[in-house]
Amino acid sequence: QPPRLEPGLHIERLAKRMSMGLVTLLSLHFVAITYSFRPAAPVRVRSGRVWSAPEVYDLSSAFGVLKVEGLDARSFLHGQCTNDVSSMAPCDVRVASFTNPAGRLIDLATIISCPPSLDSSEMSSSGSRESAGDRLFVLCSASRTSALAARLNKVIFRLDRVTVADASAEMSALVLAGNREEGGDTSAGRVLESALPEMALPILGRAASAPGEFGALVFGGTGLGRPGATLLVPAKHAGMVRDLLVAAGATFGSWEAARVAAGRPAADVDFCAAVSAGSEGQGAAAVSAGPAWDASGKELDLTPLELGLFKSVHFDKGCYLGQEILAKVGNLDAVRRALVGLELMDSSVQPGAGLILEGDPSKAVVGRVTSVTSVAQGGGALGLGLGLAVVKRKVFDRGPGVRLVCAGAAEAVFVTRDLPFATRTVSEAAAPPPRKGGGGALGAAPPVPGAGVPSISEDEGGAGRLRSAKLAAMKANMDAFMESKKKKAPSPPPPPQASDDNVTNETEQEVARKEEKLKAMQAKVGALMKAKKPPQTPK
């Protein structure tokens, strides 16, 4: 047995241990308080533009959520949009366009493939759990959600194992986006890891396998061409999750300013193809007719390729509404208009304002402003704000930096800029068409006059070369046809018209000729009858 200690010595050792524990506890408490009051992320200024900490955007008012479930969910959605949905892996995110039969953009959507979980399985009659199919969420414009759901439900056949439902009242979307200039992938990941530690996997390069705290699902990508993540959260917890992200170091930003800066087009603002809840092409009432300045909807009746959405189009996926039109436009480089960014020098400019080239004596309108943000929402490097405009191809081919003037006010000057979200060439599409040679060259740099740079039509790898070859072949065929026509013998001249003097003689000659023909036919028939008459037997 160990030796027994004196009572005084035992108490002295106990007091020493308690004092050491108290000091350790106080130290940890001091560290925790210091960390909780740490300063926010530094603000940097580059090229006159302010870049701050990662921003969080609440999309509950801008986007609706459609839930597509069932064993045929992937194949069904694959045949209704422009991108490849059948090959999406769990937790994959892709941008897709929904078009009408004319290839015009109805809505730009983000398709999210949910991870497998217990919610996507059901009990069989034997008691075992069987898969109930896939679950996909479609983030679409809030103004198009009901019409898009009605359109998808209209084309579901009786044997299709798929359901489409509007889940906007149940789910809300949040976007946490960093800034590429500040290493946004690291800063956004740090904020998400601090707010929701178990939900930071996608932004760190891995996908979450199951819903985390508050039932939230996190997926990589922001839909803005910036690093970050998209969160699908139950509507009742959306405000709480947003406040946690802000408390972790993010700032609450404006989605409208962010999408204009990135160049993401919005429905009923930058495009307004009619969405019909009834049958296509039967004159059903359109859900939206576009903005007030374009009530007819003709100026903003655009294809995804004209809006710089090549990455949302898979040219080798198969059939969907408008597939033939988009394939032709992409193969022939037939884009005639383009969505460009603007640096605004006048804050009074409104959407719908006409644009003309600065110094153009003809004052011809070459485009129109579609979206505008003020300096408080997202200031530009050169002016008072940012904007988007749809311009003619000849303006876009000049590249960024083109100076435009407002048609109504000569002092309002705009400068075109690049758009991070836009993709302009077939090579940037989700999949190029299965053919040799390059695709459209909408994003190619314009030729400099006198510099000897080949133009788009002279590019041997582009669609302009293919178009020139086709025109040359057609001209050669036409020339050969004309030569063969000239070599043909001339047709005989028409007989002279009968005069009044010999009308009687010609008529008599025709009657005599007919009588001779009739007598010859009668003699021939008589000879045939004699040949067929049976011989008479002798008595």
C-alpha positions in Angstrom: 0.0 0.0 0.0 1.2 3.5 -0.7 2.3 5.6 2.2 -0.4 7.7 3.8 -0.1 11.5 3.3 -0.4 14.1 6.0 -3.8 16.0 5.9 -2.1 19.4 5.3 0.0 18.1 2.4 -3.1 16.6 0.7 -5.0 19.9 0.9 -2.0 21.8 -0.5 -1.7 19.6 -3.6 -5.5 19.8 -4.3 -5.4 23.6 -4.1 -2.5 23.7 -6.6 -4.4 21.5 -9.1 -7.5 23.7 -8.8 -5.6 26.9 -9.4 -4.0 25.4 -12.6 -7.4 24.3 -13.9 -8.9 27.8 -13.2 -6.0 29.5 -15.1 -6.5 27.2 -18.1 -10.2 27.9 -18.2 -9.7 31.6 -18.1 -7.2 31.4 -20.9 -9.5 29.5 -23.1 -12.3 32.0 -22.4 -10.1 34.9 -23.3 -9.1 33.3 -26.6 -12.8 32.6 -27.4 -13.8 36.2 -26.7 -10.9 37.5 -28.8 -11.8 35.3 -31.8 -15.5 36.3 -31.6 -14.6 40.0 -31.9 -12.1 39.5 -34.8 -12.1 42.2 -37.5 -14.0 41.6 -40.7 -12.3 40.7 -44.0 -10.3 43.6 -45.4 -11.7 45.7 -48.2 -9.6 46.0 -51.3 -9.8 48.5 -54.2 -8.7 47.5 -57.6 -9.1 49.6 -60.8 -11.6 51.9 -59.1 -13.9 48.9 -58.1 -14.5 48.0 -54.5 -14.2 44.3 -53.7 -15.2 43.2 -50.2 -15.8 40.0 -48.4 -17.9 37.2 -49.9 -21.5 38.1 -50.5 -24.7 36.2 -49.8 -27.8 36.6 -52.0 -31.3 35.7 -51.1 -33.0 34.3 -54.3 -36.5 33.7 -52.7 -38.0 36.7 -54.6 -36.1 36.3 -57.9 -36.3 32.5 -58.4 -38.9 29.7 -58.0 -38.1 26.0 -57.3 -39.5 23.1 -59.3 -39.1 19.6 -57.9 -38.9 16.8 -60.5 -39.0 13.2 -59.0 -39.4 9.7 -60.3 -37.6 6.9 -62.0 -37.8 8.7 -65.4 -37.0 12.2 -63.9 -33.6 12.5 -65.7 -34.7 11.2 -69.1 -37.8 13.4 -69.0 -36.0 16.6 -68.1 -33.3 15.7 -70.6 -35.7 15.9 -73.4 -37.2 19.3 -72.4 -34.1 21.5 -72.0 -31.0 22.3 -74.0 -28.4 20.7 -71.8 -27.5 17.1 -71.0 -29.3 16.0 -67.9 -29.1 12.2 -68.3 -25.4 12.2 -67.5 -25.6 14.3 -64.3 -24.0 12.8 -61.3 -25.4 13.2 -57.7 -24.8 16.7 -56.4 -24.1 18.0 -59.9 -25.2 21.4 -61.0 -25.8 22.5 -64.7 -27.2 25.6 -66.4 -29.8 24.8 -69.0 -32.2 26.8 -71.2 -35.9 26.1 -72.0 -36.8 27.1 -75.5 -39.9 27.2 -77.7 -40.2 25.6 -81.1 -38.7 28.6 -82.7 -35.5 28.3 -80.6 -36.3 31.4 -78.5 -35.4 31.4 -74.9 -38.3 30.9 -72.5 -36.2 30.7 -69.3 -32.7 30.2 -68.1 -32.6 27.6 -65.3 -30.2 25.9 -62.9 -30.7 22.2 -62.6 -29.5 20.5 -59.4 -29.2 16.8 -59.0 -29.9 15.8 -55.4 -27.8 13.2 -53.5 -29.4 9.8 -52.8 -31.0 9.7 -49.4 -33.8 7.9 -47.6 -36.3 10.4 -48.9 -35.8 9.1 -52.5 -36.7 5.5 -51.6 -39.9 3.7 -50.7 -40.9 0.4 -49.0 -41.8 -2.5 -51.3 -44.4 -5.2 -50.5 -41.8 -7.5 -49.1 -40.6 -4.9 -46.6 -37.3 -4.0 -48.4 -36.5 -0.5 -49.3 -36.4 0.2 -53.1 -35.3 3.3 -55.0 -38.1 5.6 -56.0 -36.0 7.3 -58.6 -34.1 10.5 -58.9 -34.9 13.9 -57.4 -33.9 17.1 -59.3 -34.5 20.7 -58.4 -34.9 23.3 -61.1 -34.2 27.0 -60.2 -36.2 29.1 -62.6 -37.4 32.7 -62.8 -40.1 33.5 -60.3 -42.4 34.9 -63.1 -42.0 31.7 -65.2 -42.3 29.1 -62.5 -46.1 28.3 -62.8 -46.1 28.4 -66.6 -43.0 26.2 -66.8 -44.5 23.7 -64.4 -47.8 23.6 -66.4 -45.8 23.1 -69.6 -43.8 20.2 -68.2 -46.9 18.5 -66.7 -48.6 18.8 -70.1 -46.1 16.6 -71.8 -46.0 13.8 -69.2 -47.6 10.6 -70.6 -49.5 8.0 -68.6 -46.6 5.6 -68.4 -44.0 8.2 -67.5 -42.8 7.6 -64.0 -42.1 11.3 -63.1 -43.9 14.1 -61.3 -43.3 17.8 -61.5 -44.4 20.1 -58.7 -43.9 23.7 -57.7 -41.8 23.7 -54.4 -41.3 27.4 -54.2 -43.3 27.6 -50.9 -41.2 24.8 -49.4 -37.6 25.6 -50.5 -35.6 28.8 -50.9 -32.2 29.3 -52.5 -29.2 31.2 -51.2 -26.0 31.9 -53.1 -22.7 32.5 -51.4 -20.3 34.1 -53.9 -16.7 35.2 -53.5 -14.5 37.4 -55.6 -12.0 35.9 -57.9 -9.6 38.8 -57.4 -9.4 38.0 -53.7 -9.2 34.2 -54.0 -12.9 34.0 -53.6 -13.0 30.2 -53.4 -10.9 30.3 -50.2 -12.8 33.2 -48.6 -16.3 31.8 -49.4 -15.2 28.4 -48.1 -14.0 29.9 -44.9 -17.3 31.7 -44.3 -19.3 28.6 -45.0 -17.1 26.4 -42.9 -17.5 28.8 -40.0 -21.3 29.1 -40.3 -22.2 25.5 -41.2 -19.1 23.3 -40.7 -20.7 20.2 -42.0 -21.9 22.0 -45.2 -18.6 23.3 -46.4 -17.7 20.2 -48.4 -18.8 21.3 -51.9 -16.9 24.6 -51.7 -13.8 22.7 -50.7 -14.0 20.4 -53.7 -16.3 17.7 -52.4 -20.0 17.2 -52.5 -22.3 16.9 -49.4 -23.8 13.4 -49.3 -26.9 14.2 -47.2 -28.8 17.3 -45.9 -27.0 19.1 -43.1 -28.1 21.3 -40.3 -31.6 22.9 -40.9 -32.1 20.5 -43.8 -30.0 22.5 -46.1 -28.4 21.2 -49.3 -25.2 22.8 -50.6 -23.9 22.5 -54.1 -20.9 24.0 -55.9 -21.4 26.9 -58.3 -23.1 30.3 -58.1 -24.6 30.9 -61.6 -22.6 34.1 -61.8 -19.2 32.9 -63.1 -17.8 33.5 -59.6 -16.5 30.9 -57.1 -18.9 29.9 -54.3 -21.9 27.7 -53.5 -25.6 27.5 -53.9 -27.7 26.5 -50.9 -31.2 25.0 -51.0 -32.8 25.6 -47.6 -36.3 25.0 -46.2 -38.2 28.2 -46.5 -38.7 28.4 -42.7 -35.0 28.3 -42.1 -33.8 30.5 -44.9 -33.5 33.7 -42.8 -31.6 31.9 -40.1 -29.1 30.4 -42.5 -28.6 33.8 -44.2 -28.0 35.5 -40.8 -25.4 32.7 -39.9 -23.5 33.4 -43.1 -23.5 37.1 -42.5 -22.4 36.6 -38.9 -19.5 34.4 -40.2 -18.1 37.3 -42.3 -20.2 37.5 -45.4 -22.0 40.6 -46.5 -25.6 40.7 -47.7 -25.6 41.7 -51.4 -28.1 42.6 -54.2 -28.7 39.8 -56.6 -29.9 42.2 -59.3 -26.6 44.1 -59.2 -24.6 40.9 -59.1 -26.3 39.4 -62.1 -26.0 42.6 -64.2 -22.3 42.8 -63.3 -21.8 39.1 -64.4 -24.0 39.3 -67.5 -26.6 36.8 -66.5 -29.8 37.7 -68.4 -33.2 37.8 -66.6 -36.6 36.9 -67.8 -39.0 39.8 -68.7 -36.0 42.1 -68.6 -33.3 41.0 -71.0 -35.5 38.4 -72.9 -39.2 37.9 -73.1 -40.2 35.0 -75.3 -43.8 34.2 -74.7 -44.5 31.4 -72.3 -47.8 29.7 -73.0 -49.6 27.4 -70.5 -51.6 26.0 -73.3 -50.7 24.3 -76.5 -47.7 25.6 -78.4 -48.6 27.7 -81.4 -52.4 27.7 -80.8 -52.7 31.3 -79.7 -52.9 30.6 -76.0 -52.5 33.5 -73.7 -48.9 34.5 -73.0 -47.8 34.7 -69.4 -45.5 37.6 -70.0 -45.4 40.2 -72.9 -42.0 41.7 -71.8 -41.2 45.1 -70.4 -43.3 48.2 -71.1 -40.9 49.6 -73.7 -41.1 46.3 -75.7 -44.7 45.4 -75.3 -44.7 43.5 -78.6 -41.9 41.3 -77.3 -40.1 41.3 -80.7 -36.9 43.1 -79.8 -36.2 40.8 -76.9 -37.4 37.6 -78.6 -33.8 36.1 -78.5 -32.2 32.7 -78.7 -29.8 31.4 -75.9 -26.9 31.8 -78.3 -27.6 35.5 -78.9 -27.6 36.0 -75.1 -24.2 34.4 -74.7 -25.5 31.1 -73.2 -23.5 28.7 -75.4 -22.5 26.8 -72.2 -26.2 25.9 -71.6 -26.6 24.2 -75.0 -25.5 20.7 -75.7 -25.3 20.4 -79.5 -25.0 16.5 -79.5 -27.6 15.5 -76.9 -30.6 14.7 -79.1 -34.0 16.3 -79.7 -35.8 19.0 -77.8 -38.0 21.9 -78.7 -36.0 24.4 -80.8 -33.1 22.0 -81.4 -33.0 22.4 -85.2 -32.9 26.2 -85.0 -30.1 26.3 -82.4 -28.1 23.7 -84.3 -28.4 25.7 -87.5 -27.5 29.0 -85.8 -24.5 27.4 -84.1 -23.2 25.6 -87.2 -23.6 28.5 -89.6 -22.5 31.2 -87.1 -25.8 33.0 -87.8 -26.0 35.0 -84.6 -27.2 38.5 -85.5 -27.5 40.1 -82.1 -25.6 39.8 -78.8 -26.0 40.8 -75.1 -23.1 43.1 -74.0 -22.2 44.8 -70.8 -22.2 48.6 -70.4 -20.3 51.1 -68.2 -22.8 53.9 -67.6 -21.7 57.5 -67.6 -25.2 58.8 -66.9 -27.3 57.5 -64.0 -30.6 58.8 -65.6 -30.6 56.2 -68.3 -33.6 53.9 -68.3 -34.1 50.4 -69.9 -35.4 50.7 -73.4 -33.1 53.6 -74.4 -31.8 53.4 -78.0 -28.1 53.2 -78.6 -26.1 54.7 -81.5 -22.4 54.6 -82.3 -20.6 57.7 -81.2 -19.8 59.8 -84.2 -22.1 58.0 -86.5 -23.6 60.6 -88.9 -26.5 58.4 -89.8 -27.7 58.2 -86.2 -28.9 54.6 -86.8 -30.0 52.7 -83.7 -27.7 49.7 -83.2 -29.1 48.4 -79.8 -31.2 49.0 -76.7 -30.5 49.1 -73.0 -32.2 46.2 -71.1 -30.9 46.4 -67.5 -29.4 49.2 -65.4 -28.0 49.2 -61.8 -27.2 52.3 -59.8 -23.8 53.2 -58.3 -25.1 52.2 -54.9 -25.8 48.7 -56.0 -22.8 48.0 -58.2 -20.5 50.8 -59.4 -18.5 50.6 -62.5 -14.9 51.4 -63.0 -15.5 54.2 -65.4 -18.9 55.6 -64.6 -21.9 55.6 -62.3 -23.2 52.1 -62.7 -23.4 49.0 -64.9 -25.9 47.9 -67.4 -26.8 45.3 -70.1 -27.8 45.9 -73.7 -28.8 43.9 -76.8 -26.8 45.2 -79.8 -26.2 44.2 -83.4 -23.4 41.9 -84.4 -21.3 44.6 -86.0 -21.1 46.4 -82.6 -20.1 43.3 -80.7 -17.4 42.4 -83.3 -15.5 45.5 -82.4 -14.8 44.1 -79.0 -15.0 45.8 -75.6 -14.4 49.5 -75.3 -16.9 50.7 -78.0 -18.4 54.0 -77.1 -22.1 54.3 -77.6 -24.4 57.3 -77.2 -28.0 57.4 -76.0 -30.3 58.1 -78.9 -32.4 60.5 -76.8 -29.6 62.4 -75.0 -26.3 63.0 -76.7 -24.4 63.5 -73.4 -25.2 60.0 -72.1 -22.2 57.9 -73.1 -21.7 54.1 -72.6 -18.7 51.9 -72.9 -19.1 48.2 -73.7 -17.4 45.7 -71.4 -16.8 42.0 -71.0 -19.2 39.7 -69.2 -17.8 36.9 -67.0 -20.9 34.8 -67.3 -21.2 34.9 -71.1 -19.9 32.3 -73.5 -19.8 33.2 -77.1 -18.4 30.3 -79.2 -19.4 26.7 -80.0 -16.1 25.5 -78.4 -17.4 26.8 -75.1 -20.7 25.0 -75.4 -21.7 22.1 -73.1 -20.8 19.9 -76.1 -19.9 21.0 -79.7 -21.7 19.6 -82.7 -20.3 16.3 -84.1 -18.5 17.7 -87.1 -15.1 18.7 -88.3 -13.8 22.3 -88.2 -14.4 25.0 -85.7 -17.7 26.5 -84.7 -19.1 30.0 -84.5 -16.6 32.8 -83.9 -18.9 35.3 -82.1 -16.3 35.8 -79.5 -13.4 36.3 -81.9 -11.5 39.6 -81.9 -12.6 42.0 -84.6 -10.2 42.6 -87.5 -8.2 45.8 -87.5 -8.4 47.8 -90.7 -5.2 47.6 -92.7 -3.5 45.2 -90.3 -3.9 42.1 -92.5 -5.9 40.2 -89.9 -8.3 37.8 -91.5 -12.0 38.5 -90.9 -14.5 36.0 -89.6 -15.5 35.0 -93.1 -11.9 34.4 -94.0 -11.2 32.2 -91.0 -10.4 28.7 -92.4 -11.5 27.0 -89.3 -14.7 28.9 -88.8 -18.2 28.7 -90.1 -17.6 31.6 -92.4 -15.3 29.4 -94.5 -17.9 26.7 -94.7 -20.5 29.3 -95.8 -18.2 30.6 -98.5 -17.6 27.1 -99.8 -21.3 26.4 -100.0 -22.0 29.6 -101.9 -19.2 28.8 -104.4 -20.6 25.3 -104.9 -24.1 26.7 -105.5 -22.7 29.2 -108.0 -20.9 26.5 -109.9 -24.0 24.4 -110.1 -26.0 27.3 -111.4 -23.4 28.1 -114.1 -23.4 24.5 -115.3 -27.2 24.5 -115.5 -27.2 27.6 -117.6 -24.6 26.2 -120.0 -26.5 23.0 -120.5 -29.6 25.0 -121.2 -27.9 27.0 -123.9 -26.6 23.9 -125.7 -30.1 22.5 -126.2 -31.6 22.6 -129.7 -33.9 25.5 -130.3 -37.6 24.6 -130.3 -39.3 24.7 -133.8 -41.2 27.9 -134.6 -45.0 27.7 -134.1 -47.0 27.0 -137.3 -48.4 30.1 -139.1 -52.0 30.9 -138.3 -54.6 30.1 -140.9 -56.0 33.0 -142.9 -59.6 33.5 -143.8 -59.0 32.4 -147.5 -57.8 28.9 -146.8 -59.9 28.1 -143.7 -62.5 26.2 -145.9 -59.8 24.2 -147.7 -58.0 23.1 -144.5 -61.3 22.0 -143.0 -62.2 19.9 -146.0 -58.8 18.3 -145.9 -59.2 17.4 -142.2 -62.6 15.8 -142.9 -61.2 13.7 -145.7 -58.3 12.6 -143.6 -60.6 11.5 -140.8 -62.9 9.5 -143.2 -59.8 7.7 -144.6 -58.7 6.8 -141.0 -62.2 5.5 -140.2 -62.4 3.3 -143.3 -59.0 1.8 -142.5 -60.1 1.1 -138.9 -63.3 -0.6 -140.2 -61.4 -2.8 -142.6 -59.0 -3.8 -139.9 -61.9 -4.7 -137.5 -63.5 -6.7 -140.3 -60.4 -8.7 -140.9 -60.0 -9.5 -137.2 -63.7 -10.7 -137.1 -63.2 -13.0 -140.0 -60.1 -14.5 -138.5 -61.9 -15.3 -135.2 -65.0 -16.7 -136.9 -65.1 -20.5 -136.4 -65.1 -22.7 -139.6 -68.5 -24.2 -140.6 -68.8 -28.0 -140.6 -69.9 -29.6 -143.9 -73.3 -31.1 -144.0 
